[in-house]
């Protein structure tokens, strides 16, 4: 039943979105505020809400906390659930990865990183690579961006080990996790080692705290003043999770990509890097952004995605950005609180339940904190 419903909603949504949009020469830039656009067709609101709610169900949350649509730089729809508003930051979970990707582009634009082909090992000083793990020297920034580094992914039991969280050098500890495959050999989505290694090497490349660098080079120029970014024990910001921001700031990030990395006449991210970010033909993952299936009707669309239904959809052919946020429901929170309580139950939770959780690879204490338990 769910699959036919998804197809119906998707088809109806396409009626409202798929007509190509003309891109105005004098585009609005919502650095300070969002200009309002014309109201949507009568069928657009329920269809969009229904489609986004369905997306939320598949991500572990039934209801929307917010849904916003930016078309042609104008805010044409904005809705918040009770308890949420335009000024309240929302936990982004894995959307953090896409922000990290944007910062790699910023660092390339800024001359701090040569290219995505640069070797990652060079950012970690002298490394004592164990025998049989020499392929670590071949890991590039591009491998980390495409989640093909060979470091443990969320599907590997090894990613349950999160010693890097409290390590004196979280990036180095993460990078030294045992290789599961040679670089480029397989795709393995990771919220842990690979992403923390990327965040740490980027911190080293820019020579300062990553959040401070991001604020100066990315957030402030775009008017993104709500962003918060948690960090590991050594002060390195988390690479795979940890950012919160308002839905409107999510729109700003999506709009930057929609405009090929340009914001109000200033090139923030190299156009070539933005063009290479969506997944290549036949693949569904690019530079820490997910692609849309062609059968869904979106030839060039891609987006950032996080647990419990956070997403930023970028639709270049429709000149549109769609944002949706959601939270873990009360049942999810209650079950997590009970099973992760103490002693034996917690041990069973870590061994049996947590490996199946949407944030596998994330330290349990942090995960529990984001659920409000």
ZAVO-170768 format. One record per residue (C-alpha): residue number from 1; x, y, z; residue in one letter. Coordinates in steps of 0.5 Angstrom, whole numbers, plus 2048, in hexadecimal, padded with zeros to 3 digits. Example, Ala and Ser with C-alpha at 12.3 -4.5 7.8 and 13.67 -1.06 7.14 Angstrom:
2
   k  xx  yy  zz r
   1 819 7F7 810 A
   2 81B 7FE 80E S
***
This chain:
373
   k  xx  yy  zz r
   1 800 800 800 X
   2 806 805 802 X
   3 809 804 7FB X
   4 803 806 7F7 X
   5 802 80C 7FB X
   6 809 80E 7FB X
   7 808 80E 7F3 X
   8 801 812 7F3 X
   9 804 817 7F8 X
  10 80B 817 7F4 X
  11 807 818 7ED X
  12 802 81E 7F0 X
  13 808 821 7F3 X
  14 80B 821 7EC X
  15 805 825 7E9 X
  16 807 82A 7ED X
  17 80F 82A 7ED X
  18 811 828 7E6 X
  19 80F 82D 7E2 X
  20 816 830 7E0 X
  21 817 837 7E4 X
  22 81A 83D 7E0 X
  23 820 840 7E4 X
  24 820 847 7E5 X
  25 826 84B 7E3 X
  26 825 850 7EA X
  27 824 84A 7EF X
  28 822 84C 7F6 X
  29 827 84A 7FB X
  30 824 849 802 X
  31 82A 84A 806 X
  32 826 84E 80B X
  33 81F 84C 80A X
  34 81B 848 805 X
  35 816 84C 7FF X
  36 810 848 7FF X
  37 80D 845 7F8 X
  38 806 844 7F5 X
  39 802 83F 7F9 X
  40 802 838 7F6 X
  41 7FD 834 7F2 X
  42 7F7 832 7F7 X
  43 7FA 82B 7F6 X
  44 801 82C 7F8 X
  45 800 82D 7FF X
  46 7FD 826 801 X
  47 801 822 7FC X
  48 808 825 7FE X
  49 806 824 806 X
  50 804 81D 804 X
  51 80A 81B 800 X
  52 80E 81E 806 X
  53 80B 81B 80B X
  54 80C 814 807 X
  55 813 816 807 X
  56 813 817 80E X
  57 80F 810 810 X
  58 815 80C 80C X
  59 81A 810 810 X
  60 817 80E 817 X
  61 813 814 818 X
  62 80B 815 816 X
  63 80A 81C 816 X
  64 80E 823 814 X
  65 811 828 818 X
  66 811 82C 812 X
  67 811 82D 80B X
  68 813 833 807 X
  69 814 834 7FF X
  70 818 839 7FC X
  71 817 83A 7F4 X
  72 81B 83F 7F0 X
  73 81E 842 7F7 X
  74 817 843 7F9 X
  75 814 840 7FF X
  76 80D 83D 7FD X
  77 80B 838 803 X
  78 80D 838 80A X
  79 80A 834 80F X
  80 80C 832 816 X
  81 809 82D 81B X
  82 807 82F 822 X
  83 80D 830 826 X
  84 812 832 820 X
  85 812 839 81D X
  86 817 83C 818 X
  87 81C 83E 81E X
  88 81D 838 821 X
  89 823 833 81F X
  90 822 82C 81D X
  91 826 826 81E X
  92 829 825 817 X
  93 82C 81E 818 X
  94 830 81B 811 X
  95 82E 822 80E X
  96 834 824 811 X
  97 838 820 80C X
  98 836 824 807 X
  99 838 82A 80A X
 100 83F 827 80B X
 101 83F 826 804 X
 102 83D 82D 803 X
 103 843 82F 807 X
 104 848 82B 803 X
 105 846 82F 7FD X
 106 847 835 801 X
 107 84E 833 803 X
 108 84F 832 7FB X
 109 84D 839 7FA X
 110 851 83C 7FF X
 111 857 838 7FD X
 112 858 834 803 X
 113 857 82D 800 X
 114 85A 82C 7F9 X
 115 854 827 7F6 X
 116 850 821 7F8 X
 117 856 81D 7F5 X
 118 85A 81F 7FB X
 119 85C 819 800 X
 120 859 819 807 X
 121 85F 816 80A X
 122 863 81C 809 X
 123 85F 820 80E X
 124 860 81B 814 X
 125 868 81C 815 X
 126 86C 816 816 X
 127 867 810 816 X
 128 869 809 818 X
 129 865 805 813 X
 130 864 7FE 815 X
 131 867 7F8 810 X
 132 861 7F6 80B X
 133 85E 7FD 80C X
 134 863 801 807 X
 135 85D 803 803 X
 136 85B 808 808 X
 137 861 80C 804 X
 138 85D 80C 7FE X
 139 856 80F 801 X
 140 855 816 7FE X
 141 850 81B 800 X
 142 84C 819 7FA X
 143 84B 812 7FD X
 144 849 815 804 X
 145 844 81A 800 X
 146 841 814 7FC X
 147 841 80F 802 X
 148 846 80A 7FF X
 149 84C 80B 803 X
 150 84B 804 806 X
 151 84B 806 80D X
 152 845 803 811 X
 153 83E 805 80F X
 154 838 804 813 X
 155 837 7FD 810 X
 156 83D 7FB 813 X
 157 83D 7F9 81A X
 158 844 7FC 81B X
 159 840 803 81B X
 160 83D 801 821 X
 161 844 803 825 X
 162 844 80A 826 X
 163 84A 80B 82A X
 164 84C 811 825 X
 165 846 815 829 X
 166 84B 816 82F X
 167 852 815 82C X
 168 857 81B 82C X
 169 857 81B 825 X
 170 850 819 822 X
 171 852 819 81B X
 172 858 815 81B X
 173 855 810 820 X
 174 84F 810 81B X
 175 854 80F 815 X
 176 858 80A 818 X
 177 851 805 818 X
 178 853 7FF 815 X
 179 852 7FF 80D X
 180 84C 7FB 80B X
 181 84D 7FB 804 X
 182 852 7FF 7FF X
 183 851 806 7FD X
 184 84C 807 7F8 X
 185 84A 7FF 7F8 X
 186 843 800 7FB X
 187 83E 805 7FE X
 188 83D 805 805 X
 189 838 80A 808 X
 190 83C 80D 80F X
 191 83A 811 814 X
 192 840 810 818 X
 193 847 80F 817 X
 194 847 811 80F X
 195 844 818 811 X
 196 848 819 817 X
 197 84E 818 813 X
 198 84C 81D 80E X
 199 849 822 813 X
 200 850 822 816 X
 201 854 822 810 X
 202 850 828 80E X
 203 851 82B 815 X
 204 859 82A 814 X
 205 859 82D 80D X
 206 855 834 80F X
 207 859 834 815 X
 208 854 836 81A X
 209 84D 834 81D X
 210 849 831 817 X
 211 843 835 81A X
 212 846 83B 81B X
 213 849 83A 813 X
 214 842 838 811 X
 215 83F 83E 814 X
 216 843 843 811 X
 217 844 840 80A X
 218 83D 83D 809 X
 219 837 83E 80F X
 220 838 846 810 X
 221 839 847 808 X
 222 832 844 807 X
 223 82F 847 80D X
 224 82F 840 811 X
 225 82F 842 818 X
 226 82B 83C 81B X
 227 830 837 81A X
 228 833 833 820 X
 229 838 82D 81F X
 230 83A 829 825 X
 231 841 826 825 X
 232 845 820 828 X
 233 849 820 82E X
 234 84F 823 82B X
 235 84B 829 828 X
 236 84B 826 821 X
 237 844 827 81E X
 238 840 821 81D X
 239 840 81F 815 X
 240 83B 81A 815 X
 241 835 81E 819 X
 242 835 823 81E X
 243 832 829 81B X
 244 82C 82D 81C X
 245 829 833 819 X
 246 822 836 817 X
 247 81E 833 811 X
 248 81F 83A 80D X
 249 827 839 80E X
 250 826 833 80B X
 251 823 836 805 X
 252 828 83B 804 X
 253 82D 835 804 X
 254 829 832 7FF X
 255 828 838 7FB X
 256 830 839 7FB X
 257 831 832 7F7 X
 258 82B 834 7F3 X
 259 82F 83A 7F0 X
 260 835 836 7EF X
 261 839 839 7F5 X
 262 837 840 7F4 X
 263 834 845 7F9 X
 264 832 84C 7F7 X
 265 838 84C 7F2 X
 266 83D 849 7F6 X
 267 840 842 7F5 X
 268 840 83E 7FC X
 269 841 837 7F9 X
 270 844 836 7F2 X
 271 83F 835 7ED X
 272 843 82E 7EA X
 273 843 82B 7F1 X
 274 83B 82D 7F2 X
 275 83A 82A 7EB X
 276 83E 823 7ED X
 277 83A 823 7F4 X
 278 834 81F 7F1 X
 279 835 818 7F0 X
 280 837 816 7E9 X
 281 833 812 7E4 X
 282 831 80B 7E7 X
 283 832 80D 7EE X
 284 82F 80F 7F4 X
 285 834 813 7F8 X
 286 839 819 7F7 X
 287 83D 81D 7FB X
 288 839 81C 801 X
 289 832 81D 7FE X
 290 82D 818 7FC X
 291 82A 818 7F5 X
 292 823 817 7F2 X
 293 821 811 7EE X
 294 820 813 7E7 X
 295 819 80F 7E7 X
 296 817 814 7EC X
 297 817 819 7E7 X
 298 81D 81D 7E9 X
 299 822 81D 7E4 X
 300 827 821 7E8 X
 301 824 822 7EF X
 302 828 820 7F5 X
 303 828 822 7FD X
 304 82B 821 804 X
 305 828 81C 808 X
 306 827 81B 810 X
 307 824 816 814 X
 308 81D 817 816 X
 309 81B 81A 810 X
 310 820 820 80F X
 311 821 822 808 X
 312 823 828 803 X
 313 821 826 7FC X
 314 824 82A 7F7 X
 315 820 82A 7F0 X
 316 824 82E 7EB X
 317 820 82D 7E5 X
 318 81A 830 7E9 X
 319 81E 835 7ED X
 320 81B 833 7F3 X
 321 81E 831 7FA X
 322 81A 82D 7FF X
 323 81B 82C 806 X
 324 818 827 80B X
 325 819 826 813 X
 326 817 820 817 X
 327 818 81D 81E X
 328 818 817 821 X
 329 811 815 824 X
 330 80F 814 82B X
 331 80F 80C 82A X
 332 816 80C 827 X
 333 819 811 82D X
 334 815 80C 832 X
 335 818 806 830 X
 336 81F 809 82F X
 337 81F 80B 836 X
 338 81D 805 839 X
 339 821 800 835 X
 340 828 805 836 X
 341 827 806 83D X
 342 82C 802 841 X
 343 830 7FC 842 X
 344 82E 7F5 83E X
 345 828 7F9 83B X
 346 82D 7FE 838 X
 347 832 7F9 836 X
 348 82D 7F5 832 X
 349 82A 7FB 82F X
 350 832 7FD 82D X
 351 833 7F6 82A X
 352 82C 7F4 827 X
 353 828 7FA 826 X
 354 82C 800 825 X
 355 830 7FD 81F X
 356 829 7FE 81B X
 357 828 805 81D X
 358 828 80B 818 X
 359 82E 80E 81B X
 360 832 808 81C X
 361 839 80A 81C X
 362 837 810 821 X
 363 839 810 828 X
 364 833 80D 82C X
 365 833 813 831 X
 366 833 818 82C X
 367 82D 814 828 X
 368 829 814 82F X
 369 82A 81B 830 X
 370 828 81D 829 X
 371 821 819 82B X
 372 820 81D 831 X
 373 820 817 835 X
***
